[in-house]
Amino acid sequence: MDLAEQIRKMPGDFRNALTYLVLGWASLLLTVHFMFNDQVLTIKLLVSGGIICFSVFQRKKWAKWLALFCNAIVVLYGSFYAYLFLHGNMAVQAFIMAVNILLLAIASYYLLLKSTGKYFISPEPAVNHLQPASHDEEGPEKK
């Protein structure tokens, strides 16, 4: 099954959660890299965000809770920085932090929905590795 087909088969709430999670982490990476100019933290966030997003995509139960935990930390720290930026007459930076907060808060909302939780619990469809990769060709039993 290719990636596009996997994404199409996902429930809408899970697809929304994954979309906002990836957008939130990408936004956070860009913010840390360009606004704070911290290359070491950017690399750490790139690795951890990549692992979290990929593991959520693979429906690992622990990844859902790790994503929610990390999102909560970013929302709390981001709120603090947004407050400081706003009162320091740095409205653009406060707006950027608000966007980060909003994206990750929306991702957390979708991750906490009951339908998304059921999708994490539902069993994976069985994959027959003995079947030929192309379904257009007839197998040996059909000849």
N, C-alpha and C positions, 0 to 999 in steps of 0.2 A: 504494500500500500504506500503510495507516494505521499509527500507532505501535504499537498493541496487537498487530497482526498481525506486525510486524517483530520485536517482543520474543518472541512465541510461536515464531517460526521460528528464533531463535537457539539454538545448542547450550547445554545446561545449564551447562557450565563457564564459558562466556563470559558467560552471564546472571548467574551467581554473581559472577564477577569484576567486572562492571559494577555490580551491586548493592552489593557491599562497597566498591567504589571510591567510589561516590556517597555511601554512608553514612559512610565514613571522612573524606571531604572535608567533608561537612556537619558531622560531629562536630568536626573540626578548626576549622572556621569558628566554630562556637558556642563552642568552648573559647577561641579567641583573642579573640573579641568579649566574652564575659562574664567569663572568668577573668583575662585579661591586659588587658582594656579598651583595646585598640589598634585604633582605627577604620581607620587607614591600612593596617595590615597585614591587617585583615579584608577590605578592598576589594581589595587585591592578591591575596589568597588566593581570594577569590570569583571574580575574573576568571580567574586561572590555573587554578584547580580546575574552573571551568566549561568552559574551553577543553579541558583534558585529558579530562574526562569525556565531553564531546560528541565529541571527536575519537576517543576509544576506541570510543564507540558507533558511529561511522562507519567503524570498522575501519581507521584510518590506522596503518600500521606504525610510524611514528615516534612516535605517541602512546602506543603500548604501552611503548616503551622510556623515553619521557619520564615516564610514570606510574610505572614501576618505579624510575627514578632519584629522582623526587620522594618516592615512598613510602619509599625507603631513607633519605633525608635526614630526613624526619619521624620515622621510627622511631628513628634515631640521636639526634636532638635531643630527641625525646619521652622516650626512655629516660633521657637525662641529666636532664631536668626532673623526671621521675617519681622518680628517685633522690634528687634534691635535695628534692623535696616530702616524700618518705617520711622522710628523715632530719631534716626540719624540722618534724616533727609535723603535717604537713598531709596526712593520709591521704585525705581526699576528693579533693583536687587530684591526688594521686598515682593514685588510682583512675580519675579522668577521663582522665588522660594514658595510663594503661594501656589504657583502652577505645579511645582514638585509635590507639595502637600496634597493638592487636590487630586492629582493623578494616582498617587499611591493610596489615598483614602478611598477613591472609587474602586481601585483594584481590591482593596481589603473588603469593601462592601460586597462585591461580587464573589469573593472567596468565601465569605461567611454565609452566603445564601444556601438554603436547604438543598436546592437542586444541584448546586455545585458540589456540596458535600456528598450527595448520592452518587454523583459521577466519579468522585474519588474512590468511593467504596465499591462501585459496580465492577464485576470481573472483566478482565481484558478478554476480547474475543480470541478464541483459539486460533493459532496460526499453524497451518499444515506445512512444514518445511519440506516435506517430500513431494509436494505438488509442484509442477513446473511453474516457473516465474511468469510465463506468458499464458494467459487463459485462452488465447486464440487457437493455439495448437491443441490437437487431440492428444490425450494421454494414452499410455500403452493399453489401458483397460477399454478404451473406446474404439480401438482399431479392429 
